[in-house]
Amino acid sequence: MPTTVNNTTSYAGEFAGKYIGAALLSANTIENGGVTVMPNVKYRSTVKTLSSSGLIADQSCDYTPTGEIVLADRVIEPKYLQVNATICRTEFEDDWEAVQMGYSAFDVLPKNFTDFFIARVLGTMAEGTETSIWMGDGANAGEFDGLFFTALGEAGTGIPVAQCVGGTAIDPTNVIAELGKVVDALPSRLYGKEGLKIYAPQNVVRAYVRALGGFTSGIGAAGINNQGTTWYNGNANALTFDGIPVFMANGLAADSMLATTKENLFFGTGLLSDHNEVRVLDMADLDGSKNVRFVARYTAGTQIGILEDCVIYDVTL
């Protein structure tokens, strides 16, 4: 059975030759280097972790081993995902693009639509990946376990209680105080470490940008350099708080934050190129039908290396 196509268009006049679709969420976490990407993971891969204590002791004449070294691992197992969509060419035969299909009864999908739909599928895949990287639940169809989903499940156990910060609804009047709570909860071994970031959703970044513009936030009468809300140039990933980069993670839910290093967050997949490939199969030569299939298959999964090196902020804590 073909994918349901609701064609509600009403043709009057000349077709502009262009399709547009509703905006999709930008997959910026991978694009902007927010996580460590592990390609070529066919089934599962192991991230080795090491912790040690008591290694330093007073000098003696003898060789006396001291301390403890703990080796552990965190498993990343990408989930198999797919896009299967079938469109019947009949939907376009009385459409304004019918001429593009050719005059033969063995016609083809309009090229304009085919190109647009491939781009749309790829965009939808990217949006789904971005959302799942942070908030995904592998028990749900089309999702894999996300980083924040994992961290929330480990709050108070794998992540120490002191590093679990209870959150609230964030706006320009309180965003600086709430970001401060995240920084204050950082353990001393993590604060100042290279690669440390505060991963924040769009609503937190927007509130922070506005707060730095002044007026309502107490950051001077007109904010940074007295520029008011015109100070910001749109580069969200150039923001810092107390010297720590603030990374806008589009897939994070509102009023949630995670502070850790990029090297502690892992995204695993088979081939990165699978995330950019959609195969188009015209079924006419195979079963005589007028169906065209769009097929994409890819894998994706996440893992946190060392839970103790995370600070989590959420309204549920």
Secondary structure, 3 states (H helix, E strand, C coil): CCCCCCCCCCCCCCCCCCCCCCCCCCCHHHHCCCCEEECCCCCCEEEEEEEEECCCCCCCCCCCCCCEEEEEEEEECCEEEEEEEEEEHHHHCCCCCHHHHCCCCCCCCCHHHHHHHHHHHHHHHHHHHHHHHHHCCCCCCCCCCCHHHHHHHHECCCECHHHEEECCCCCCCCHHHHHHHHHHCCCCCCCCCCCEEEEECHHHHHHHHHHHCCCCCCCCCCCHHHCHHHCCCCCHHHCEECCEEEEECCCCCCCCEEEEEHHHEEEECCCHHHHHCCEEEECHHHHCCCEEEEEEEEEEEEEECCHHHCEEEECCC
